[in-house]
Amino acid sequence: MIGKWSATVGRAIRRPSAPMTYTLITLCCLLFVTGPAAGLNPVHGSGDALLAAQRAYFHRWGVVPAELFQGSPRAALTPATALFVHGSWVHLLGNMLFLYVFGAMTEERMGRVQFTLFYVGCGYLALLGYAAANSTSQQSLVGASGAISAVLGAFLYLFPGARVTSLLPFLFFLPLRFPAWIVLPFWVALQWLAAGHAATGPGVAYLAHLVGFGLGFVYAWVRFGRTARVRSAPAPAPEGENQP
């Protein structure tokens, strides 16, 4: 999942056409509801049988750091397959919310093909980096967090002035609007602090978030340069006014 900090939601400028973003969201949701993690498909059984099916599913499609660097072709593919697997409803919905909010504008700027390759490539490298740092772990790591963090990094570079609505728990979840250059670096700082206190081994993959974010920001910087940035934009109105 992107992080334990409350969800940051927003709709900067307008909702562009983003078929690949919506396709990725749909694919992740379909795989989740038909897989054992959702607990909805009776073919996976219940109780201990369901738990065993979940463990086997995560081991097959997720990243197992201790197996990744042993030269197995199947294991080498898992940083890509893990991007489409989620461990719980909260995990899925949190990641898809972030992808929905920040993916559409990033995709429109990059283009469909480039965005898809960027998403999968950065997600793969983010999980690879996390696995390298936890190379002895036998636990499975799943989720699109690394790829979505890359989207956040690219969004920050391309749209630093775009307004984002944030729900802050220490302010009683009051919706406040801030530019992306405030919200996203604050999110990165939280990931950095959390990574420093995280237990060894996969849990919430804070390091994958940081690696993905850095990759996304650097990619946008190198690929688009300064001329592609949108420094400011009028904030959309709330529902009934156009709520993000």
N, C-alpha and C positions, 0 to 999 in steps of 0.2 A: 504494500500500500504506500501511497505517496508520503504519508506521515501521520502521526497521531495528533498533530495540531489540527484545529477545526478547519473544515473545508473552506477554501477560498474560492468564491464564485464570482463570476462577472460576465458581462457581455460588452466588450469594448467596441465602439463605433456602430457596427451592425452585424447581423449574422450572415456571413458569406456562404456561398455554395461550397460544400466540403464533402464530396462523396466518399473519399477514402477515409476521412475521420469517422463518418457515420458507418462505413463498412467495417472498420476495425472495432467500433463499439458493438455493432450487431454481432460480429463473429465472436467476440469475447463473451457476450451475453449468452449466445446460443450454445457455445461449448460449455459454459458453466452450468446452465440449467439442464443440459443433457448428461453431464458428467456426475461423478459420485459426490463431489464437494457440495452440491446444492441439496442433496438428499431427496430429490423429487422423482428420480427415475427408479421405479421399483425393481428394475433388472439388477441394480446394485445391492439389493437386500436392505437389511436394517440391522441396528445394533452392532455387534462385533464384525459381522460380515461387511457392513457398510464402512466401518473404520478401516478394515483390511483393504477394501476396494479403493478407498481414498489414499491410503499409503502407497499402494501399488501404482495408482494413477499419477501421483505426484513424483514418485521415483522414476517412472517411465518418461514423463514429459517435462519434468522440472530439472534444474541444474543440481547435480550432486558434486560439490567441489572436489571431493577426494577421487572421483571417477573421471572428472573432466579432462585431466592432463595425462591420462594413461594411454592415449592414442586410439581410443575407440571411436570410429566414425559416428556411431549413434550418439555417444556422449557429446561429441563436438557439435552436434545439431541442437542440443538441448537449450543453449542460451537463446536460440530463436523460438523454439516451441514453447519455452517457459513464458514468453511474453503474452501468450494467449490463454494461460491457465491461471486461475485464481483460487485462493484457499477458502474463502468464505463470502457471504453476501456483503459484509461490510468492506472487505478487501476489494471486491468487484465494483461496488457502487462508488466507493471513494475514488478509485482509479478512473472509472468511466466519467465521473463528474469533471475531474480535472482535464481529461482528454476532450470532452465536449466543450468545455469553456475555452481552452487555449489552443486546441487543435485546429479549429476551423479557419481562423485568421492566418495561422502559420501555414496551413496547407495552401490557402489561396495565394499567399506570397510566394511559396516555393513551387507550386504546381503539383499535380497529383502524383506523378511518377517520382519526382525528386523527394516529395514529402514521405512517400511510402518507403523508399530506400533509406532515407534519413532515419525514419522511425525504427525500422527493423535493425539497421546497422548500428545506430547509437544504443539501442536497447540491448543488442547482442554484446557490444563492447562493455556496457555498464555492468551486465551480469558477469561477463568474463573477468572484469576487474575485481568485482566482489568475490568471485570464486578464488581468484589468485591470492587475495588477502586472507581467505579462510580455507586454504588448500587441503587441510586435513579433515574438514567437516564431512560427515556422512549424511547430513540433513538435506532434504530437498528444498530448493529455492524456486518459487514461482511468482509470477505477476508481471505486469506491464510497467511497474514503477520506474525502472531505469529509462525506458523509452519515453514515457510521459515526462519525466524530469528533463530529458533532452528537449522536448517540445517547450517546456517552460523556459529553458535557457535560451532557445532561439527566439521565443516570444519576447523575452526581456530585451534582447538586442534589437529586434525588429520594431517593437512597439513599446519603447520605454515610457511613453507618456500616456498610454492607454489606461483608462480608469477601470479599476477592478474593485468589486464589492467584496469586503472581507467580513467574516463573522468571527469576532474575537471573544473567546470564553471569559477572559478576565474583565471584559466590558459587558458581561451579561448577554453575549451574542448579538449585540446591536450591530446592524449592517452599516458599515462605514465605507466610504469610497476613497481609495487612494490610487495614485499612479502606480504602474507596474514596477517602476524603478525603486519604489519603497517596499511594496508587498513582497516581490519575489526575492530580493536580497535578504529580507527578514526571514522568509521561509528557508532559504539556504542556511542562514545562521542557526536556525532551529535544528536543521538536519545535522549540521556540523557538531553542535552541542550534544545532540542525541547520539550521534555516532561515537563520540568520545566516551559515552557512558554505557553504550550497548554491550551486552554480554557477548562473549565469543560464540560464533556460529550463527547461522541464519535465524532471524526472527523478523523484525522489520529491517529491511536492507538499506539502512541509511547511507552506507558507503556507495551502494549502487545509485542512490538518488544523487549524491554529490558528483559521482563520475559522469552520470548521464547529463546532469545540468551543465557541467563544464564542457562536455563534448558538444552539446547543443549550442551553447553560447559561442564557442570557438568556431564551430562550423558556420553559423550565421555570419560571424564577423569576417571569416575568410571568404566565404562564398558571395556575400552581398555587399560588403564594404559599407562605407558611411552613407552612400547615396540612397540605399534602400530603406533606411530607418524612418519610422513614423514617430516623430517626437511628441506629438500631442494630438488629441482627438476629443471631440465633444463627447461627454459622457451620455449614455443612453438614459432615458427616463424609466422609472419603475413601472410595473405592470399596471395597466391602466394608464401608465406613463411609459411602458416598455421595460419591465424589470429584468435585470440580469439573472 
